């Protein structure tokens, strides 16, 4: 393949935009929901959405932890990413509509739980695919993807704050409905744009020279042998015969493939899982329990979630400086985060502890908590593919994302004992 320097530079630019926007899209649904938890709390007050909504969203990830290699081999790239984004778009648009049509209803609540469960599953497929692809490219593309995912939350908060200016919280039910529909429509447009961007990226020359042929569209790759068959050379003329493999043989092969990669990065995955467990235990549920008398429920969520997202973004952006990324620093920061966790619990459960209950310390601790979360997550994403070579880099990307998702899933369950915390 002949590639000009101009096309290569153009493709590299498209790749940077692609990985950033896919990172933004990966957390766009959950950040949109987090930024509007007051909307759902008003309509389902007994459901404790700040604890149960993340639970429904991340539980589906457990079903996909060992399935991504199979999904990768069964469904083509141009099915996994665009279809997942389209389904997530439809589910996201449906959430405010169901909440407005069936408020204070168990039926409406369970429909939302189903939507969240499905959205979490399709998000895992799309995000794991993109993170896996990023492993074939220079590490700064991984940092771009991680930065996009954190900017997603910050952007969600900024848009929500602007809409609250035009549709003040508590002004009327009609204003609340308009605000929610506009807000969720903006998030849906972002997801749809990412579908278009996917095709621009995958057909670029830059993708063609970096990705394995099986990840490219048929028109952009040479003739290759199917992954589902074994080919045997019969004579010097290289005639081949295809020997079909059973589903069980494919499953065993997938597991062995994952285990081979896992052995090289098991410590990093454990650190990733622990860090994200710590995060999900406190955010958003326990963090939002903190009483802030001078803010109404909507602006309190914007302030707290916005602070978290801002410093997560800064933490991930720091990993663009590749020399600061190290396994030793990751271990040290996780230890410090455990201490920070106990400060958050104390701040959420009391109103009269000197210093700890000061609002400035609460925001400072939350900023540190978020910054270290972003730095650790992005660092492990960068370190994992460096432990392996070739095709295994893509599997390393899948597994590193599963470390995040498994940590979040465990953390959301660990957060449940704190759902009845009330400041005293």
C-alpha positions as CSV (number, residue, x, y, z in Angstrom):
1,X,0.0,0.0,0.0
2,X,1.3,3.4,-1.0
3,X,0.6,6.1,1.6
4,X,1.5,9.8,1.1
5,X,2.8,11.9,4.0
6,X,-0.3,14.1,3.6
7,X,-2.7,11.2,3.9
8,X,-0.8,9.8,6.8
9,X,-0.9,13.2,8.7
10,X,-4.6,13.6,7.9
11,X,-5.3,10.0,9.1
12,X,-3.3,10.7,12.3
13,X,-5.5,13.8,13.0
14,X,-8.7,11.8,12.4
15,X,-7.4,9.1,14.7
16,X,-6.7,11.6,17.5
17,X,-10.3,13.0,17.1
18,X,-11.7,9.5,16.9
19,X,-10.1,8.2,20.1
20,X,-10.9,11.4,22.0
21,X,-14.6,11.4,20.9
22,X,-15.0,7.7,21.5
23,X,-13.7,8.3,25.0
24,X,-16.2,11.1,25.4
25,X,-19.0,8.8,24.1
26,X,-18.0,5.9,26.3
27,X,-19.1,7.8,29.4
28,X,-21.6,10.2,27.9
29,X,-24.6,8.1,28.9
30,X,-23.6,7.5,32.5
31,X,-22.4,11.1,32.9
32,X,-25.6,12.5,31.5
33,X,-27.5,10.4,34.0
34,X,-25.2,11.4,36.9
35,X,-25.6,15.1,36.1
36,X,-29.4,14.8,36.2
37,X,-29.8,12.6,39.3
38,X,-32.0,15.3,40.9
39,X,-34.4,14.8,37.9
40,X,-34.8,11.1,38.7
41,X,-34.8,11.6,42.5
42,X,-37.8,13.9,42.1
43,X,-39.7,11.3,40.1
44,X,-38.6,8.2,41.9
45,X,-37.6,9.4,45.4
46,X,-37.8,6.0,47.1
47,X,-35.5,4.3,44.6
48,X,-32.3,6.0,45.8
49,X,-31.1,6.6,42.1
50,X,-27.6,7.8,43.1
51,X,-26.9,4.3,44.4
52,X,-29.2,2.0,42.3
53,X,-28.7,3.5,38.9
54,X,-25.0,2.9,38.8
55,X,-25.7,-0.6,40.1
56,X,-28.0,-1.4,37.2
57,X,-25.6,0.1,34.7
58,X,-22.4,-1.7,35.8
59,X,-23.9,-5.1,36.6
60,X,-24.2,-6.0,33.0
61,X,-20.4,-5.7,32.7
62,X,-19.9,-8.8,34.7
63,X,-21.6,-10.8,31.9
64,X,-19.1,-9.5,29.3
65,X,-15.8,-9.8,31.2
66,X,-14.9,-13.1,29.6
67,X,-16.9,-12.6,26.4
68,X,-15.2,-9.8,24.7
69,X,-12.6,-12.0,22.8
70,X,-15.5,-14.2,21.6
71,X,-17.6,-11.1,20.6
72,X,-14.5,-9.7,18.8
73,X,-14.1,-12.8,16.7
74,X,-17.9,-13.2,16.1
75,X,-18.9,-9.7,15.2
76,X,-17.0,-7.4,12.8
77,X,-15.6,-4.1,14.0
78,X,-18.1,-2.1,12.0
79,X,-20.9,-3.9,13.8
80,X,-19.6,-3.7,17.3
81,X,-19.0,0.0,17.5
82,X,-21.7,1.7,15.4
83,X,-24.5,-0.7,16.4
84,X,-23.6,-0.3,20.1
85,X,-23.5,3.5,19.8
86,X,-26.9,3.5,18.1
87,X,-28.5,1.3,20.7
88,X,-27.1,3.5,23.5
89,X,-28.5,6.6,21.7
90,X,-32.0,5.1,21.6
91,X,-31.9,3.9,25.3
92,X,-30.6,7.3,26.4
93,X,-33.4,9.2,24.6
94,X,-35.9,6.8,26.2
95,X,-34.9,7.5,29.8
96,X,-36.4,11.0,30.3
97,X,-39.5,10.0,28.3
98,X,-40.2,7.0,30.5
99,X,-39.6,9.2,33.6
100,X,-42.0,11.8,32.5
101,X,-44.7,9.3,31.4
102,X,-44.5,7.0,34.4
103,X,-43.3,9.0,37.4
104,X,-43.6,7.4,40.9
105,X,-44.2,4.1,39.2
106,X,-42.6,0.8,39.8
107,X,-43.1,-0.1,36.2
108,X,-41.4,3.0,35.0
109,X,-38.5,2.4,37.5
110,X,-37.9,-1.1,36.3
111,X,-38.0,0.0,32.6
112,X,-35.2,2.5,33.5
113,X,-33.2,-0.3,35.2
114,X,-33.5,-2.4,32.1
115,X,-32.5,0.5,29.9
116,X,-29.5,1.1,32.2
117,X,-28.5,-2.6,32.2
118,X,-28.7,-2.8,28.4
119,X,-26.8,0.5,27.9
120,X,-24.0,-0.7,30.2
121,X,-23.6,-3.9,28.2
122,X,-23.5,-2.2,24.8
123,X,-21.2,0.5,26.2
124,X,-18.8,-2.2,27.3
125,X,-18.8,-3.7,23.8
126,X,-18.1,-0.4,22.1
127,X,-15.6,0.9,24.7
128,X,-13.7,-2.4,24.9
129,X,-13.4,-2.5,21.2
130,X,-12.0,1.1,20.9
131,X,-9.6,0.6,23.9
132,X,-8.4,-2.6,22.2
133,X,-7.8,-0.8,18.9
134,X,-5.9,1.9,20.7
135,X,-3.3,-0.7,21.8
136,X,-2.2,-0.9,18.2
137,X,-1.4,2.8,18.0
138,X,1.1,5.1,19.8
139,X,0.4,5.5,23.5
140,X,-0.7,9.1,23.2
141,X,-3.9,7.8,21.5
142,X,-4.7,5.9,24.6
143,X,-4.2,9.0,26.6
144,X,-6.5,10.9,24.2
145,X,-9.2,8.2,24.7
146,X,-8.9,8.4,28.5
147,X,-9.0,12.2,28.4
148,X,-12.1,12.2,26.2
149,X,-13.8,9.9,28.7
150,X,-13.1,12.3,31.6
151,X,-14.0,15.5,29.6
152,X,-17.3,13.8,28.9
153,X,-18.3,14.3,32.5
154,X,-17.0,17.9,32.6
155,X,-18.9,18.8,29.4
156,X,-22.1,17.2,30.7
157,X,-21.9,19.3,33.8
158,X,-21.3,22.5,31.8
159,X,-24.2,21.9,29.5
160,X,-26.4,21.1,32.6
161,X,-25.4,24.3,34.3
162,X,-26.2,26.4,31.2
163,X,-29.7,24.7,30.9
164,X,-30.3,25.3,34.6
165,X,-29.9,29.0,34.0
166,X,-32.7,29.0,31.4
167,X,-34.8,26.4,33.1
168,X,-34.3,27.0,36.9
169,X,-34.6,24.0,39.2
170,X,-38.1,23.8,40.8
171,X,-39.6,26.6,38.6
172,X,-42.2,24.3,37.0
173,X,-42.7,20.7,35.8
174,X,-42.9,21.9,32.2
175,X,-39.5,23.6,32.5
176,X,-38.0,20.4,34.0
177,X,-39.4,18.3,31.2
178,X,-38.0,20.7,28.5
179,X,-34.6,20.8,30.2
180,X,-34.3,17.0,30.4
181,X,-35.4,16.4,26.8
182,X,-33.0,19.0,25.4
183,X,-30.1,17.8,27.6
184,X,-30.6,14.1,26.6
185,X,-31.0,15.1,23.0
186,X,-27.6,16.8,23.0
187,X,-26.0,13.7,24.4
188,X,-27.7,11.6,21.7
189,X,-26.3,13.9,19.0
190,X,-22.7,13.3,20.4
191,X,-23.2,9.5,20.2
192,X,-24.5,9.8,16.6
193,X,-21.6,11.9,15.6
194,X,-19.2,9.2,16.9
195,X,-20.9,6.7,14.5
196,X,-20.0,8.9,11.6
197,X,-16.5,9.5,12.9
198,X,-16.0,5.7,13.2
199,X,-16.3,5.2,9.5
200,X,-14.0,8.2,8.7
201,X,-11.4,6.7,10.9
202,X,-11.6,3.0,9.9
203,X,-11.3,3.9,6.2
204,X,-8.2,6.1,6.7
205,X,-4.7,5.1,5.5
206,X,-3.5,5.7,9.0
207,X,-5.8,2.9,10.3
208,X,-4.8,0.6,7.4
209,X,-1.1,0.7,8.2
210,X,-1.6,0.3,12.0
211,X,-4.4,-2.2,12.5
212,X,-4.3,-6.0,11.9
213,X,-6.1,-6.8,8.6
214,X,-9.0,-8.5,10.3
215,X,-10.0,-5.2,11.9
216,X,-10.2,-3.4,8.6
217,X,-13.2,-3.1,6.2
218,X,-13.0,-5.7,3.4
219,X,-12.1,-3.0,0.8
220,X,-9.1,-1.9,2.9
221,X,-7.4,-5.2,3.6
222,X,-5.7,-8.0,1.7
223,X,-7.2,-11.4,1.4
224,X,-6.7,-13.1,4.7
225,X,-7.5,-16.5,6.1
226,X,-10.5,-16.9,8.3
227,X,-9.9,-17.0,12.1
228,X,-12.5,-19.7,12.5
229,X,-10.6,-22.3,10.4
230,X,-7.3,-24.2,10.6
231,X,-5.4,-24.1,7.3
232,X,-3.0,-26.9,6.3
233,X,-0.4,-26.7,3.5
234,X,-0.7,-29.9,1.4
235,X,2.3,-29.5,-1.0
236,X,4.8,-27.1,-2.4
237,X,2.1,-25.3,-4.3
238,X,0.5,-24.1,-1.0
239,X,-2.9,-25.5,-1.6
240,X,-5.0,-25.3,1.5
241,X,-7.8,-27.2,3.1
242,X,-10.1,-25.8,5.7
243,X,-10.8,-27.8,8.8
244,X,-13.8,-26.6,10.8
245,X,-13.5,-26.1,14.5
246,X,-16.2,-26.7,17.1
247,X,-17.7,-24.0,19.3
248,X,-16.1,-25.6,22.3
249,X,-12.6,-25.6,20.6
250,X,-13.1,-21.9,19.8
251,X,-14.2,-21.2,23.4
252,X,-11.1,-23.0,24.8
253,X,-8.9,-21.1,22.4
254,X,-10.4,-17.8,23.4
255,X,-9.8,-18.5,27.1
256,X,-6.3,-19.7,26.6
257,X,-5.6,-16.5,24.6
258,X,-7.0,-14.3,27.4
259,X,-5.0,-16.2,30.0
260,X,-1.8,-15.9,28.1
261,X,-2.2,-12.1,28.1
262,X,-3.5,-11.9,31.7
263,X,-0.4,-13.5,33.1
264,X,1.7,-10.5,31.9
265,X,-0.6,-7.9,33.4
266,X,-2.4,-9.4,36.3
267,X,-0.9,-7.0,38.9
268,X,-1.8,-4.0,36.8
269,X,-5.4,-5.3,36.4
270,X,-5.6,-5.9,40.2
271,X,-4.5,-2.3,40.8
272,X,-7.0,-1.0,38.2
273,X,-9.8,-2.9,39.8
274,X,-8.9,-1.8,43.4
275,X,-8.7,1.9,42.4
276,X,-12.0,1.9,40.6
277,X,-13.7,-0.1,43.4
278,X,-12.6,2.7,45.8
279,X,-14.0,5.3,43.3
280,X,-17.4,3.6,42.9
281,X,-17.9,3.1,46.6
282,X,-18.0,6.9,47.1
283,X,-19.0,8.4,43.8
284,X,-21.7,9.4,43.1
285,X,-23.7,8.0,46.0
286,X,-21.8,8.9,49.2
287,X,-20.3,12.1,47.7
288,X,-23.8,13.4,47.0
289,X,-24.9,12.7,50.6
290,X,-22.9,15.7,51.7
291,X,-25.2,18.5,52.8
292,X,-24.5,21.9,51.2
293,X,-27.1,24.4,52.6
294,X,-26.4,27.2,50.1
295,X,-27.1,25.0,47.0
296,X,-30.4,23.5,45.8
297,X,-30.3,19.8,44.8
298,X,-29.7,20.5,41.1
299,X,-26.8,22.9,41.6
300,X,-25.3,20.7,44.4
301,X,-25.0,17.9,41.8
302,X,-23.5,20.2,39.2
303,X,-21.0,21.5,41.8
304,X,-19.9,18.1,43.2
305,X,-20.0,16.0,40.0
306,X,-18.4,18.9,38.1
307,X,-15.5,19.1,40.5
308,X,-15.0,15.4,40.3
309,X,-15.1,15.4,36.5
310,X,-12.8,18.4,36.2
311,X,-10.0,16.8,38.2
312,X,-10.5,13.3,36.7
313,X,-9.8,15.1,33.4
314,X,-6.7,16.7,34.7
315,X,-5.4,13.4,36.1
316,X,-5.8,11.7,32.8
317,X,-4.4,14.6,30.9
318,X,-1.2,14.3,33.0
319,X,-0.5,10.9,31.5
320,X,0.3,12.6,28.2
321,X,3.7,13.1,30.0
322,X,4.7,9.5,29.5
323,X,7.7,9.8,31.8
324,X,5.5,10.3,34.9
325,X,3.6,7.0,34.3
326,X,4.9,4.1,36.4
327,X,3.6,1.1,38.3
328,X,5.3,2.3,41.5
329,X,3.5,5.6,41.5
330,X,0.2,3.9,40.8
331,X,0.6,1.7,43.9
332,X,1.5,4.7,46.1
333,X,-1.5,6.7,44.9
334,X,-3.9,3.9,45.6
335,X,-2.7,3.7,49.2
336,X,-3.3,7.4,49.6
337,X,-6.8,7.1,48.0
338,X,-7.8,4.7,50.7
339,X,-7.2,7.4,53.3
340,X,-9.1,9.9,51.2
341,X,-12.1,7.4,51.2
342,X,-12.5,7.6,55.0
343,X,-12.5,11.4,54.8
344,X,-15.4,11.4,52.3
345,X,-17.4,9.0,54.5
346,X,-16.9,11.3,57.6
347,X,-17.8,14.4,55.6
348,X,-21.0,12.8,54.3
349,X,-22.2,11.5,57.7
350,X,-21.5,14.4,60.1
351,X,-22.1,18.1,60.3
352,X,-20.1,19.0,63.4
353,X,-16.6,17.6,63.0
354,X,-14.1,20.5,63.1
355,X,-12.2,21.0,59.9
356,X,-13.5,17.9,58.2
357,X,-16.9,19.4,57.7
358,X,-15.6,22.6,56.2
359,X,-16.8,22.9,52.6
360,X,-13.4,24.0,51.2
361,X,-11.8,20.8,52.6
362,X,-14.6,18.7,51.1
363,X,-14.0,20.1,47.7
364,X,-10.2,19.8,48.1
365,X,-10.4,16.2,49.1
366,X,-12.9,15.4,46.3
367,X,-10.5,17.1,43.8
368,X,-7.6,14.9,45.0
369,X,-9.8,11.8,45.0
370,X,-10.8,12.5,41.4
371,X,-7.3,13.5,40.1
372,X,-5.8,10.3,41.4
373,X,-8.6,8.3,39.9
374,X,-8.0,9.8,36.5
375,X,-4.2,9.4,36.7
376,X,-4.3,5.8,37.8
377,X,-6.8,4.7,35.3
378,X,-5.1,6.3,32.3
379,X,-1.7,5.1,33.5
380,X,-2.8,1.5,33.7
381,X,-4.4,1.8,30.2
382,X,-1.0,2.9,28.9
383,X,1.1,0.3,30.9
384,X,-1.0,-2.8,30.0
385,X,-0.4,-2.9,26.2
386,X,3.3,-2.3,26.8
387,X,3.5,-5.7,28.6
388,X,2.7,-7.7,25.5
389,X,3.3,-7.5,21.7
390,X,1.5,-7.9,18.4
391,X,-2.2,-9.1,18.4
392,X,-2.0,-9.5,22.2
393,X,-2.1,-5.7,22.6
394,X,-5.7,-5.6,21.6
395,X,-6.6,-8.3,24.1
396,X,-4.6,-6.3,26.7
397,X,-6.9,-3.3,25.9
398,X,-10.0,-5.4,26.5
399,X,-8.7,-6.7,29.8
400,X,-7.6,-3.3,31.1
401,X,-11.1,-2.0,30.4
402,X,-12.6,-5.0,32.2
403,X,-10.4,-4.1,35.2
404,X,-12.2,-0.7,35.2
405,X,-15.7,-2.1,34.8
406,X,-15.2,-4.9,37.3
407,X,-13.9,-2.4,39.8
408,X,-16.9,-0.1,39.3
409,X,-19.3,-3.0,39.5
410,X,-17.8,-4.2,42.8
411,X,-17.7,-0.6,44.1
412,X,-21.4,0.0,43.4
413,X,-22.3,-3.0,45.4
414,X,-19.9,-2.0,48.2
415,X,-21.6,1.4,48.2
416,X,-25.0,0.0,49.1
417,X,-24.4,-0.2,52.9
418,X,-23.8,3.6,52.8
419,X,-27.1,4.5,51.1
420,X,-28.8,5.3,54.4
421,X,-26.2,7.7,55.6
422,X,-27.7,11.0,56.9
423,X,-25.7,13.9,58.2
424,X,-25.9,14.1,62.0
